[in-house]
Amino acid sequence: MTWIDSLFYGVIQGITEFLPVSSSGHLALLPHYLKINDPGVAFDLAMHVGTALAVLVYFFKDIKEIISSAFFVDDLEKRTRGRSWIINIGISTFVTFVLAYALKDFASDFGRSAFMISLNLVLFGALMWFFDHRGVMEETDHMSKQVDIKRSFLIGFFQGLAVFPGVSRSGSTLTISRFLSMSRVESTRFSFLLSLPVIFAGFVYKLPEVLNSGANFAIVDLVIGLTLSFAVGLATIHYFLKFIASTGLWVFSVYRFVLAIVTLMLFY
């Protein structure tokens, strides 16, 4: 792996993490396109940390307001909203951790093949198109009004399925959120904030592998890719929020179908 390859990794991650097209699927396919040894899940997670930092920076005011209102204000309504956000994200995160841990070995052994990635791209792309098209158009505010165990559990469950490349963490959470009558804006905001604990925890869990001398990459490659994923991720968040509010998710479903066909033609 060269520093030029790491540039590709950073840019692709920064673009695809927040689009419902599966960043992990793209990263898993990159070695095929670049004709390099797969740097592995640990390197992929490092790229995800870059985009998680982008979420942290972009939504810093929102995160600060949620924490402040949950613990440091006397207004009952604001405190309820802040704590509801935190508890709902906590429930979803816990469910994701349990499911991802249960599936991680299977996903690592069998989920990174071109066929499995293509299958997941098509299947979850179709579900995303269907449920977004049938979803509510008016604005909603479910996740901050109250602790919603059902929605939080199901969103966490679907996020856990994204341990399989091609599913898409953002795509799966947006899909189930739209199915659960959440607006596009609320679905997107919850999905972005939900990414933070999962990505950071996943990176810490894999940190020993990142530092392992037998890895197929150098630390400098990791830093280059992480920095680019952060910078490109910031721009992607800004424009994606505007795009999804007005256009919807069908465009990304079409892209997923095309990518699956091209991948099968080239690599299967």
C-alpha positions as CSV (number, residue, x, y, z in Angstrom):
1,M,0.0,0.0,0.0
2,T,1.3,3.5,-0.9
3,W,0.4,7.0,0.3
4,I,-1.5,7.5,-3.0
5,D,-3.7,4.5,-2.1
6,S,-4.3,6.0,1.3
7,L,-5.5,9.2,-0.5
8,F,-8.1,7.1,-2.3
9,Y,-9.2,5.5,0.9
10,G,-9.6,8.9,2.7
11,V,-11.6,10.5,-0.2
12,I,-13.8,7.5,-0.7
13,Q,-14.5,7.2,3.0
14,G,-15.2,10.9,3.4
15,I,-17.7,10.9,0.5
16,T,-19.4,7.5,1.2
17,E,-19.7,7.4,5.0
18,F,-22.6,9.9,5.0
19,L,-24.2,8.7,1.8
20,P,-26.3,5.6,2.1
21,V,-24.2,3.6,-0.3
22,S,-22.0,1.7,2.2
23,S,-18.6,3.2,3.0
24,S,-17.4,-0.2,4.3
25,G,-18.4,-1.8,1.0
26,H,-16.5,0.7,-1.0
27,L,-13.4,0.3,1.2
28,A,-13.6,-3.4,0.9
29,L,-13.8,-3.2,-2.9
30,L,-10.9,-0.7,-3.1
31,P,-8.2,-3.3,-2.9
32,H,-9.7,-5.0,-6.0
33,Y,-9.7,-1.8,-8.0
34,L,-6.3,-0.6,-6.7
35,K,-4.8,-4.1,-7.0
36,I,-3.3,-4.0,-3.5
37,N,-3.4,-6.2,-0.5
38,D,-6.5,-5.5,1.6
39,P,-5.3,-3.4,4.6
40,G,-8.1,-5.0,6.6
41,V,-10.9,-3.9,8.9
42,A,-8.6,-2.0,11.2
43,F,-7.5,0.4,8.5
44,D,-11.1,0.8,7.4
45,L,-12.1,1.7,11.0
46,A,-9.4,4.3,11.1
47,M,-10.9,5.9,8.0
48,H,-14.3,5.9,9.9
49,V,-12.7,7.7,12.8
50,G,-11.9,10.6,10.4
51,T,-15.5,10.9,9.4
52,A,-16.6,10.5,13.0
53,L,-14.4,13.5,13.9
54,A,-16.2,15.4,11.1
55,V,-19.6,14.6,12.7
56,L,-18.2,15.8,16.0
57,V,-17.0,19.1,14.6
58,Y,-20.1,19.7,12.4
59,F,-22.6,18.9,15.1
60,F,-20.6,20.3,18.0
61,K,-23.2,22.9,18.9
62,D,-26.0,20.3,18.8
63,I,-24.0,17.8,20.9
64,K,-23.1,20.6,23.4
65,E,-26.8,21.7,23.6
66,I,-28.0,18.1,24.1
67,I,-25.5,17.5,27.0
68,S,-26.1,20.9,28.5
69,S,-29.9,20.6,28.5
70,A,-29.8,17.0,29.8
71,F,-27.7,17.9,32.9
72,F,-27.3,21.6,33.4
73,V,-30.6,23.4,32.9
74,D,-33.7,23.7,35.2
75,D,-36.2,23.8,32.4
76,L,-38.1,20.5,32.6
77,E,-39.0,20.3,28.9
78,K,-35.4,21.0,27.8
79,R,-34.0,18.5,30.3
80,T,-36.5,15.8,29.1
81,R,-35.5,16.4,25.4
82,G,-31.8,16.3,26.1
83,R,-32.0,13.1,28.2
84,S,-34.3,11.5,25.7
85,W,-31.7,12.0,23.0
86,I,-28.9,10.5,25.1
87,I,-30.9,7.5,26.4
88,N,-32.3,6.7,22.9
89,I,-28.8,6.9,21.4
90,G,-27.5,4.8,24.3
91,I,-30.1,2.1,23.7
92,S,-29.4,2.0,20.0
93,T,-25.6,1.8,20.6
94,F,-25.9,-1.0,23.1
95,V,-28.0,-3.1,20.7
96,T,-25.5,-2.4,17.9
97,F,-22.6,-3.5,20.0
98,V,-24.2,-6.8,21.0
99,L,-25.2,-7.6,17.4
100,A,-22.0,-6.5,15.8
101,Y,-20.0,-8.5,18.3
102,A,-22.0,-11.6,17.6
103,L,-21.6,-11.2,13.8
104,K,-18.1,-9.8,13.5
105,D,-16.3,-13.0,12.8
106,F,-18.8,-14.2,10.2
107,A,-18.8,-10.8,8.5
108,S,-15.0,-10.7,8.5
109,D,-14.7,-14.2,7.0
110,F,-17.5,-14.1,4.5
111,G,-18.8,-10.6,4.2
112,R,-16.0,-9.0,2.2
113,S,-16.4,-11.0,-1.0
114,A,-17.5,-9.2,-4.2
115,F,-20.7,-11.3,-4.3
116,M,-21.8,-10.7,-0.7
117,I,-21.1,-6.9,-1.0
118,S,-23.1,-6.8,-4.3
119,L,-26.0,-8.7,-2.7
120,N,-26.1,-6.4,0.2
121,L,-25.9,-3.3,-2.0
122,V,-29.0,-4.4,-4.0
123,L,-31.1,-5.8,-1.1
124,F,-30.7,-2.9,1.3
125,G,-30.8,-0.4,-1.6
126,A,-34.2,-1.7,-2.6
127,L,-35.5,-1.6,1.0
128,M,-34.2,2.0,1.4
129,W,-36.0,3.2,-1.8
130,F,-39.3,1.5,-0.8
131,F,-39.5,2.8,2.8
132,D,-38.3,6.3,2.0
133,H,-40.9,6.5,-0.8
134,R,-43.6,5.4,1.6
135,G,-42.3,7.4,4.6
136,V,-43.8,10.5,6.2
137,M,-43.1,13.9,4.5
138,E,-43.9,16.2,7.4
139,E,-41.3,16.9,10.1
140,T,-41.1,14.7,13.1
141,D,-39.5,14.8,16.6
142,H,-39.9,11.3,18.0
143,M,-36.4,10.7,19.5
144,S,-36.2,13.9,21.6
145,K,-39.8,14.0,22.9
146,Q,-39.5,10.8,25.0
147,V,-37.5,7.6,25.5
148,D,-38.6,5.4,22.6
149,I,-37.4,1.9,23.3
150,K,-39.0,0.3,20.2
151,R,-37.5,2.8,17.7
152,S,-34.1,2.9,19.5
153,F,-33.9,-0.9,19.6
154,L,-34.7,-1.4,15.9
155,I,-32.4,1.4,14.7
156,G,-29.6,-0.1,16.8
157,F,-30.3,-3.6,15.4
158,F,-30.2,-2.4,11.8
159,Q,-27.1,-0.4,12.4
160,G,-25.5,-3.6,13.7
161,L,-26.2,-5.3,10.4
162,A,-23.8,-2.8,8.8
163,V,-20.9,-4.9,10.1
164,F,-21.4,-6.5,6.7
165,P,-19.9,-4.4,3.9
166,G,-22.5,-3.3,1.4
167,V,-25.3,-2.8,4.0
168,S,-24.3,0.8,4.9
169,R,-24.5,2.1,8.4
170,S,-26.2,5.3,7.4
171,G,-28.4,3.5,4.8
172,S,-29.7,0.9,7.2
173,T,-30.4,3.4,10.0
174,L,-32.1,5.8,7.5
175,T,-34.2,2.9,6.1
176,I,-35.5,1.6,9.4
177,S,-36.1,5.2,10.6
178,R,-38.2,6.0,7.6
179,F,-40.1,2.8,8.2
180,L,-40.7,3.9,11.7
181,S,-42.4,7.1,10.6
182,M,-39.4,9.4,11.2
183,S,-38.9,12.3,8.8
184,R,-35.8,12.5,6.6
185,V,-34.3,15.4,8.6
186,E,-34.8,13.6,12.0
187,S,-33.6,10.3,10.6
188,T,-30.5,11.9,9.2
189,R,-29.7,13.8,12.4
190,F,-30.2,10.7,14.6
191,S,-28.1,8.6,12.3
192,F,-25.2,11.0,12.2
193,L,-25.1,11.4,16.0
194,L,-25.5,7.6,16.5
195,S,-22.4,7.0,14.4
196,L,-20.1,8.6,17.0
197,P,-20.1,6.0,19.9
198,V,-20.1,3.1,17.5
199,I,-17.1,4.2,15.4
200,F,-14.9,5.4,18.3
201,A,-15.6,2.2,20.3
202,G,-14.9,0.1,17.2
203,F,-11.6,1.8,16.6
204,V,-10.5,1.4,20.2
205,Y,-11.4,-2.3,20.1
206,K,-9.3,-2.8,16.9
207,L,-6.5,-0.5,18.1
208,P,-4.1,-3.4,18.9
209,E,-4.5,-4.6,15.3
210,V,-3.8,-1.1,14.0
211,L,-0.5,-1.1,15.9
212,N,0.4,-4.6,14.9
213,S,3.6,-4.7,12.9
214,G,2.2,-7.3,10.6
215,A,-0.4,-4.8,9.2
216,N,-0.5,-4.1,5.4
217,F,0.0,-0.4,5.9
218,A,2.2,2.1,7.5
219,I,1.1,4.6,10.2
220,V,1.8,7.5,7.8
221,D,-0.7,5.9,5.3
222,L,-3.2,5.7,8.1
223,V,-2.7,9.4,9.1
224,I,-3.1,10.6,5.5
225,G,-6.3,8.6,4.9
226,L,-7.8,9.7,8.3
227,T,-7.0,13.4,7.6
228,L,-8.6,13.3,4.2
229,S,-11.6,11.4,5.4
230,F,-12.2,14.1,8.0
231,A,-11.9,17.0,5.5
232,V,-14.0,15.4,2.8
233,G,-16.5,14.2,5.4
234,L,-17.2,17.8,6.6
235,A,-18.1,18.9,3.1
236,T,-20.2,15.8,2.4
237,I,-22.2,16.3,5.6
238,H,-23.1,19.9,4.7
239,Y,-24.3,19.1,1.2
240,F,-26.0,15.8,2.0
241,L,-28.2,17.4,4.6
242,K,-29.5,19.8,2.0
243,F,-29.8,17.2,-0.7
244,I,-31.7,14.5,1.3
245,A,-34.3,17.0,2.6
246,S,-35.3,18.0,-0.9
247,T,-34.6,14.9,-3.1
248,G,-34.8,11.8,-1.0
249,L,-32.9,8.5,-1.1
250,W,-33.9,7.0,-4.4
251,V,-30.8,8.4,-6.2
252,F,-28.5,6.4,-3.8
253,S,-30.5,3.3,-4.4
254,V,-29.9,3.6,-8.1
255,Y,-26.2,4.1,-7.5
256,R,-26.1,1.0,-5.3
257,F,-27.7,-1.1,-8.0
258,V,-25.2,0.1,-10.6
259,L,-22.3,-0.4,-8.4
260,A,-23.4,-4.0,-7.6
261,I,-23.7,-4.8,-11.3
262,V,-20.3,-3.4,-12.1
263,T,-18.7,-5.2,-9.2
264,L,-20.1,-8.5,-10.2
265,M,-19.1,-8.0,-13.8
266,L,-15.5,-7.1,-12.8
267,F,-14.7,-9.3,-9.8
268,Y,-17.1,-12.3,-9.6
